[in-house]
């Protein structure tokens, strides 16, 4: 009888150990996963809004919004393509920026994620007009955004 109880106890210990190790095998989220979830919100212009070469250009980007998804797509309103297309895709790129990651848009433009909190997102990127009409328009954009 003692042998049967000892065997049952041993099986119970082995099973408990197995369950504990398999339940702790969940993959911890990577820094990129955490970043992707944090940025995946609807954002709108803050009172500071949009600047181009240090000048207020909020009038040009009136009612600007951008929504990022965890599937690495975005949609915008009042993005004034080609500055921001109405929609597109992006990849997350490791960077030495304050957030540790930047966005690489599907048009090849790298967007610096200068700040990302639960309530604020600051994006920076250079812009050079591509057509002869707007080639003289070049400089740096700063989009200061808040959660919509």
C-alpha positions as a Markdown table, in Angstrom:
| # | Residue | x | y | z |
|---|---|---|---|---|
| 1 | Unk | 0.0 | 0.0 | 0.0 |
| 2 | Unk | 2.9 | 2.3 | 0.9 |
| 3 | Unk | 4.4 | 1.6 | -2.5 |
| 4 | Unk | 1.3 | 2.5 | -4.4 |
| 5 | Unk | 1.0 | 5.8 | -2.4 |
| 6 | Unk | 4.6 | 6.6 | -3.1 |
| 7 | Unk | 4.1 | 6.0 | -6.8 |
| 8 | Unk | 1.0 | 8.2 | -6.8 |
| 9 | Unk | 3.0 | 10.9 | -5.0 |
| 10 | Unk | 5.9 | 10.6 | -7.4 |
| 11 | Unk | 3.5 | 10.9 | -10.4 |
| 12 | Unk | 1.8 | 13.9 | -8.9 |
| 13 | Unk | 5.2 | 15.6 | -8.3 |
| 14 | Unk | 6.3 | 14.9 | -11.9 |
| 15 | Unk | 3.0 | 16.1 | -13.4 |
| 16 | Unk | 3.0 | 19.3 | -11.2 |
| 17 | Unk | 6.6 | 20.0 | -12.4 |
| 18 | Unk | 5.6 | 19.4 | -16.0 |
| 19 | Unk | 2.6 | 21.7 | -15.7 |
| 20 | Unk | 4.6 | 24.5 | -14.1 |
| 21 | Unk | 7.3 | 24.4 | -16.8 |
| 22 | Unk | 4.9 | 24.3 | -19.7 |
| 23 | Unk | 2.8 | 27.1 | -18.3 |
| 24 | Unk | 5.8 | 29.4 | -18.0 |
| 25 | Unk | 6.9 | 28.8 | -21.6 |
| 26 | Unk | 4.8 | 31.7 | -23.0 |
| 27 | Unk | 6.9 | 34.0 | -25.1 |
| 28 | Unk | 7.5 | 37.3 | -23.4 |
| 29 | Unk | 6.7 | 40.2 | -25.6 |
| 30 | Unk | 9.7 | 41.7 | -27.3 |
| 31 | Unk | 10.5 | 45.4 | -27.2 |
| 32 | Unk | 9.2 | 45.7 | -30.8 |
| 33 | Unk | 5.9 | 44.0 | -29.8 |
| 34 | Unk | 5.5 | 46.5 | -26.9 |
| 35 | Unk | 6.3 | 49.4 | -29.3 |
| 36 | Unk | 3.9 | 48.1 | -31.9 |
| 37 | Unk | 1.0 | 47.8 | -29.4 |
| 38 | Unk | 1.8 | 51.2 | -27.9 |
| 39 | Unk | 1.8 | 53.1 | -31.2 |
| 40 | Unk | -1.3 | 51.2 | -32.5 |
| 41 | Unk | -3.9 | 54.0 | -31.7 |
| 42 | Unk | -5.7 | 56.8 | -33.4 |
| 43 | Unk | -3.8 | 60.0 | -33.1 |
| 44 | Unk | -4.7 | 63.7 | -33.8 |
| 45 | Unk | -2.8 | 66.9 | -34.0 |
| 46 | Unk | -2.0 | 68.4 | -30.6 |
| 47 | Unk | -2.4 | 72.2 | -29.9 |
| 48 | Unk | 1.2 | 72.5 | -31.0 |
| 49 | Unk | 0.3 | 70.5 | -34.1 |
| 50 | Unk | 2.4 | 70.4 | -37.2 |
| 51 | Unk | 5.6 | 72.3 | -37.9 |
| 52 | Unk | 7.7 | 72.6 | -41.0 |
| 53 | Unk | 11.2 | 74.0 | -40.5 |
| 54 | Unk | 10.1 | 75.4 | -37.1 |
| 55 | Unk | 7.1 | 77.2 | -38.6 |
| 56 | Unk | 3.5 | 76.5 | -37.7 |
| 57 | Unk | 1.7 | 74.8 | -40.7 |
| 58 | Unk | -1.4 | 73.7 | -38.8 |
| 59 | Unk | -3.6 | 75.4 | -41.3 |
| 60 | Unk | -2.3 | 73.1 | -44.1 |
| 61 | Unk | -2.9 | 70.0 | -41.8 |
| 62 | Unk | -6.2 | 71.1 | -40.3 |
| 63 | Unk | -7.9 | 68.1 | -38.6 |
| 64 | Unk | -4.9 | 65.8 | -39.3 |
| 65 | Unk | -5.3 | 62.3 | -37.9 |
| 66 | Unk | -3.4 | 59.1 | -38.3 |
| 67 | Unk | -4.2 | 55.7 | -37.1 |
| 68 | Unk | -1.6 | 53.0 | -36.8 |
| 69 | Unk | -2.4 | 49.3 | -36.4 |
| 70 | Unk | -0.5 | 46.4 | -35.0 |
| 71 | Unk | -0.6 | 44.9 | -38.5 |
| 72 | Unk | 1.7 | 47.8 | -39.4 |
| 73 | Unk | -0.6 | 49.8 | -41.6 |
| 74 | Unk | -1.7 | 53.4 | -41.3 |
| 75 | Unk | -4.6 | 55.6 | -42.4 |
| 76 | Unk | -4.7 | 59.4 | -42.4 |
| 77 | Unk | -7.1 | 62.2 | -42.8 |
| 78 | Unk | -5.8 | 65.6 | -44.1 |
| 79 | Unk | -2.3 | 64.1 | -44.6 |
| 80 | Unk | -1.7 | 66.2 | -47.7 |
| 81 | Unk | -0.1 | 63.4 | -49.8 |
| 82 | Unk | 2.7 | 63.0 | -50.5 |
| 83 | Unk | 3.6 | 64.2 | -47.0 |
| 84 | Unk | 1.3 | 61.5 | -45.6 |
| 85 | Unk | -0.6 | 59.2 | -48.0 |
| 86 | Unk | -4.3 | 58.4 | -47.2 |
| 87 | Unk | -3.1 | 54.9 | -46.3 |
| 88 | Unk | 0.0 | 52.7 | -46.4 |
| 89 | Unk | 2.2 | 50.2 | -44.6 |
| 90 | Unk | 5.2 | 50.6 | -42.5 |
| 91 | Unk | 7.9 | 48.4 | -40.9 |
| 92 | Unk | 9.5 | 49.0 | -37.5 |
| 93 | Unk | 13.2 | 49.7 | -37.6 |
| 94 | Unk | 15.5 | 49.6 | -34.6 |
| 95 | Unk | 17.1 | 53.0 | -34.1 |
| 96 | Unk | 19.0 | 55.1 | -31.8 |
| 97 | Unk | 16.0 | 57.5 | -31.3 |
| 98 | Unk | 14.6 | 58.1 | -27.9 |
| 99 | Unk | 12.0 | 55.4 | -28.3 |
| 100 | Unk | 14.4 | 52.8 | -29.8 |
| 101 | Unk | 12.4 | 52.4 | -33.0 |
| 102 | Unk | 11.5 | 54.4 | -36.1 |
| 103 | Unk | 9.0 | 53.7 | -38.8 |
| 104 | Unk | 10.0 | 52.9 | -42.3 |
| 105 | Unk | 7.0 | 53.8 | -44.6 |
| 106 | Unk | 6.3 | 51.8 | -47.7 |
| 107 | Unk | 7.4 | 54.7 | -49.8 |
| 108 | Unk | 10.9 | 54.4 | -48.3 |
| 109 | Unk | 10.8 | 57.4 | -46.0 |
| 110 | Unk | 12.1 | 56.8 | -42.5 |
| 111 | Unk | 10.0 | 58.5 | -39.8 |
| 112 | Unk | 11.8 | 59.2 | -36.5 |
| 113 | Unk | 9.6 | 58.4 | -33.5 |
| 114 | Unk | 11.0 | 61.1 | -31.2 |
| 115 | Unk | 8.5 | 60.5 | -28.4 |
| 116 | Unk | 5.9 | 57.9 | -27.6 |
| 117 | Unk | 3.9 | 57.9 | -24.4 |
| 118 | Unk | 0.4 | 56.7 | -23.6 |
| 119 | Unk | -0.9 | 60.2 | -24.5 |
| 120 | Unk | 1.7 | 61.7 | -26.9 |
| 121 | Unk | 3.4 | 60.8 | -30.1 |
| 122 | Unk | 6.0 | 63.0 | -31.8 |
| 123 | Unk | 7.1 | 62.1 | -35.4 |
| 124 | Unk | 9.9 | 63.8 | -37.3 |
| 125 | Unk | 11.1 | 63.4 | -40.9 |
| 126 | Unk | 12.8 | 65.3 | -43.7 |
| 127 | Unk | 10.8 | 66.2 | -46.8 |
| 128 | Unk | 12.0 | 67.1 | -50.2 |
| 129 | Unk | 9.4 | 67.7 | -52.9 |
| 130 | Unk | 9.7 | 65.3 | -55.8 |
| 131 | Unk | 8.1 | 67.3 | -58.7 |
| 132 | Unk | 9.7 | 70.4 | -60.2 |
| 133 | Unk | 6.8 | 72.5 | -58.9 |
| 134 | Unk | 7.4 | 71.5 | -55.3 |
| 135 | Unk | 11.1 | 70.7 | -55.4 |
| 136 | Unk | 11.9 | 74.0 | -53.7 |
| 137 | Unk | 9.7 | 72.9 | -50.8 |
| 138 | Unk | 12.0 | 70.9 | -48.6 |
| 139 | Unk | 12.8 | 70.8 | -44.9 |
| 140 | Unk | 11.8 | 69.0 | -41.8 |
| 141 | Unk | 8.3 | 68.1 | -40.5 |
| 142 | Unk | 7.4 | 67.6 | -36.9 |
| 143 | Unk | 4.0 | 66.1 | -36.1 |
| 144 | Unk | 3.1 | 66.5 | -32.4 |
| 145 | Unk | 0.1 | 64.2 | -31.8 |
| 146 | Unk | -2.1 | 63.2 | -29.0 |
| 147 | Unk | -4.5 | 60.2 | -28.6 |
| 148 | Unk | -7.7 | 60.9 | -30.4 |
